[in-house]
Amino acid sequence: MNEQIVLNNVGSYETPASVREYTGKGGYEALKECLTRDPESVIREVEDSKLRGRGGAGFPTGTKWRYAASRKDTAYVVANADEGEPGAFKDRLIMEGDPHKLIEGIAIAGYAVGASHGFIYVRGEYSHCLNLLDEACADARKHHFLGNKIAGSDFCFDIKVRAGAGSYVCGEETALISSLEGKRGNPRIRPPYPTSRGLFGKPTVVNNVETLATIPAIIAGGSKWFSSVGTPQSTGTKLFPVSGAVRRPGCYELPMGTSLETLILTHAGGIKKGKTLKAVLVGGAAAGTFLGKENLSVPLSFEHLNQVNAQLGSGVVVVLDCDTNILDILVGIMEFFMRESCGLCAPCRVGIVQIHRLLSGMATGTIEPEDGIDRILSLARVMNKTCLCPLGQSVVMPLQSGLNLEVV
């Protein structure tokens, strides 16, 4: 199955912010279809599609919507466009190439959960995305796809675009909500979860850009069609940003369950000339896992990657050749974590600094591996159990897998 669901129109618009161009390709028909149905049936359609979040955690989208709708209170929908994961650029492609698909997905979510306001929280460095989304929202209001009485119905819904606070941690949904409220972007203790008490204390659905941009196709094609693509537990297509030692780096939309080998060798053109594969970092730095050549046959899905102690994460794939020193990569990852930690919880604030010190010592030869590895992994496991957000919790994954490949 080579059909694209999310990126099918990217690159085909003269003016991506234009409603007329988007509707000329069938845009906003899914929203109009939803407005003829009751919200419950829309939620059920998304549940039946088995769509799971594309931002990292893979939580069932329909379940999240149902939790928020069940609160019977003022609700909000937030698109998480704070794409700060190293190696990730998929959400940027959607926002720059097909912004109305994201807007339509947000509006459908708003209708399903009973919201009247939505937000797009965009990474502050994505200045072009911010301007383009503002233009697209303005044109959507002009053509009555946002604002009062959308498409002649009684549904009223509007979207505001907000720039992120420049923090990687704000990609975590509770920290993002704090930032939207004008507070410091620190994560919150859960429960309560955002679906019961989120933005301004109200039920809030926070979905990734790719997740929301998938919704119009599910409504248009039906849940049965969507769930027939991919694997039984990981349905539909997924965007895989590929970088590193490949001949054709880029973002590839493929059915869930496509093998890592097919992605790298067939779609990304294989390893650069004169090089051989050493490892692949799958899922990104924060929740990523280093996989060796023996794992190239693994299908890229939530359930299959779990079987090799890895996670799909945001779908980032970084290919490393034989000249790469994974220990140096791990030092760089820890430097990133030190810069981006919000510092709220002590295990993260202190643990990352100590892990970086030990890794740097191993890299320079001042600390022997047998003295450093156990201490590093012990610290990482404590962080996994005690940190507030995924930044500190997931440090153990790249460390354990990377050290196993490079040192042990």
Residue, then its C-alpha position, 0 to 999 in steps of 0.5 A: m500500500n503506497e497511498q499517502i494519507v497525511l502527505n498526499n497533498v503536500g507540495s501540490y499547492e501554490t498557496p498552502a494557506s488558501v481555503r479555495e485550493y484546499t477545498g478544491k482537493g476535497g478539503y473540509e468535506a470531512l468536517k461538513e460530514c461530521l456536522t451532519r452526525d452527532p458527536e458520539s458517532v464521530i468519537r466512535e468512528v475514531e475509536d473504531s479506526k484504532l488510531r493511536g497518537r503519533g507524538g510518542a506515547g501512542f495513546p488511543t486517540g478515540t479514548k482520549w476524546r471520549y474521556a474529555a467529552s464525558r466530563k460534560d464541561t467546557a472543553y478545549v482542543v490543543a494541537n501539540a506542534d512543539e516539535g523539539e525532538p532531535g531529528a524530527f521534522k514531520d509536523r513542520l512538513i504538515m504545517e507548511g505543506d497542508p495547514h488546513k488539514l490540521i485545522e480541519g482535524i482540530a475542528i472535528a475534534g472540537y465538535a466531537v468533544g464539545a469544545s468551542h476553542g482550540f489552540i495550535y502551540v507551535r515551536g517558537e523556532y518555526s516562524h514560517c509555520l506560525n505565519l502560515l497557520d495564522e493566514a490559514c486560520a484567517d482564510a478559514r474564518k472568511h470562508h466560514f470553516l472557523g468562527n460562528k455557525i461553521a458551514g451553516s451549522d450551529f457549531c461555533f469553533d475558533i482556533k488561536v495560534r500560539a508560539g512556544a516558549g522555546s523549551y523542549v519540555c513544553g512538548e509534554e502535554t501538561a508543561l504545554i498547558s502551563s505554558l499556554e496559561g502564561k506560566r513557566g512550562n513545567p510538567r504537572i503531577r498526574p492525575p488529574y490528566p488533561t482530559s479531566r482537568g487541563l487548560f484553565g482547569k477544563p477538560t482538554v484534548v492534546n493531540n500531536v499535529e500528525t494525529l489531528a491531520t489524520i482525522p479528516a481521512i478517517i472520517a472521509g474513508g471510514s474507520k474500516w478502511f483506515s484500520s485495514v492499513g498497517t497492523p492490527q494494533s498499529t493502524g494506518t500510515k506513519l510519518f518517518p523522518v529519516s536522517g544520518a548516513v543514508r543516500r536519501p534523507g527525508c520524511y517517508e509516509l508508510p504503512m505501520g508495520t513496514s520493516l526498518e530495513t525496507l525504510i532504510l534500504t528501499h525508501a531512503g536509498g541505503i547507506k551512503k557510498g563507502k560506508t556500512l551500517k553500525a546502528v539505528l536510533v529509532g524514536g528520537a533522542a528522548a525516547g529513542t533506542f539504538l538498534g543493531k544490524e540484527n534488528l533491521s527486520v523489525p516491523l515499525s509498529f508499536e507492538h513489534l518495537n516493544q518486542v525488541n525493547a524499543q519504542l516507536g516514539s515520534g517515528v524519528v529514524v537516525v542511521l549511524d554508519c561504521d565510523t560513528n562512536i556511539l559513546d560520543i553520541l550519548v554524550g551529545i544526547m546528555e548535553f541536550f538533556m542538560r540544556e532542556s531539563c526544566g530543573l523542577c525535579a531533583p532526579c532529572r536536574v542532578g541525575i543528567v549532570q552526573i550521567h554526563r560527567l561519567l559518560s564524558g570520563m569514559a569518552t576521554g579515558t579517565i573513567e574505565p567502562e567497568d566503573g562507569i556503566d553500572r553507575i550510569l544505568s543505576l542513575a538512569r533507572v532511578m530517574n525512570k521511576t522518579c522523574l515527573c515527565p518523559l524527558g527524565q523517565s526515558v533517559v535509560m532507553p538510549l543509554q542502555s541500548g547505546l552502551n550495550l552496542e558500543v562498550v559491553 
